[in-house]
Amino acid sequence: MTPENPNPAPTTSNPPAPKAETAKRGTPSRINQTWAAKISRAEAICLVAKKPANLPRFIANQLPEAYFTELQGLCATARQKQTEAVVATAEKTGDTAAEARKRRTVLTFMQQAQAWARQQFFFSNPSRLGAYHIGEEIDANHEVLKQCSQDILTTAEADALPGVTPQWLGDFEAARDAWISKDSDQAEDGSEAHGDRAALRAMVTEITQKYMTVLFAADGIWPHADPASAATRKALDLPEDRPYSPSAEEALVEE
């Protein structure tokens, strides 16, 4: 029997291929893509409808040139609103980060006061620690933090805790005021942003209804069964082989 080789030759194998990095997803767009597509469709329809060969036929169907001009103006306003919404969203994101930093600063002052309260009262007067909300969830929500920070600021001054100086008290009060002001501004901005979005949604709803009205008219002016209608129907993005029969969902403008 051949004895086993005590020093077998090392096996050769290719090292495992490195794993491919997962592609990072891009930042989601702040623009509602469905709304943007509806605005674009309306703009394209207006351009086709106002061509000299087409406009007289729409006018004969009770859709005057002013109708299309008004729709184009509405689209331009909606696009401007979308731009404002993107800017407002970016600013709000920055405001949220700034508010969080100011909140952390307030919490730092509160935790310093709690530490100094333990230093002064932990052995001599432990019941006094309750005035500093020690053991409580002092940042449970905005109102709780607002009340607890005021309690701790007032009590720390009254007790003349070690570490508490006029400078420290002034800095704590200023930090608290800055946080409250920023939080109030953010809430107001959020309310305005919601109102702006609702206004934009109403605008896109009107745009959708107007361009659908144009397409209903065009579907009768250029019937799908007439071969001569094919080019115009294609330009208007109408079905070339069947009537324009949109679903109820097309008229909806959802978030």
HUWOUR-V353863 format. One line per field, one symbol per residue. ss: DSSP state (A for helix, B for strand, O for the rest). burial: + if it has 9 or more other C-alpha atoms within 8 Angstrom, else -. Layout:
# HUWOUR-V353863
ss->???
burial->???
This chain:
# HUWOUR-V353863
ss->OOOOOOOOOOOOOOOOOOOOOOOOOOOOOOOOAAAAAAAAAAAAAAAAAOOAAAAAAAAOOOOOAAAAAAAAAAAAAAAAAAAAAAAAAAAAAAAAAAAAAAAAAAAAAAAAAAAAAAAAAOOOOAAAAAAAOOOOOOOOOAAAAAAAAAAAAAAAAAAOOOOOOAAAAAAAAAAAAAAAAAAAAAAAAAAAAAAAAAAAAAAAAAAAAAAAAAAAAAAAAOOOOOAAAAAAAAAOOOOOOOOOOOOAAAAOOOO
burial->----------------------------------++-++-++++++-+++---++-+++---+++--++-++-++--++-++--++-++--+--++-++--++-+++-++--++-+++-+++---+--+-+++----------+++-++-+++-+++---+--+----+--++-++-+++-++--+--++--+--++--++-+++-++++++-++++++--+++----++--++++-+++--++------+-+--
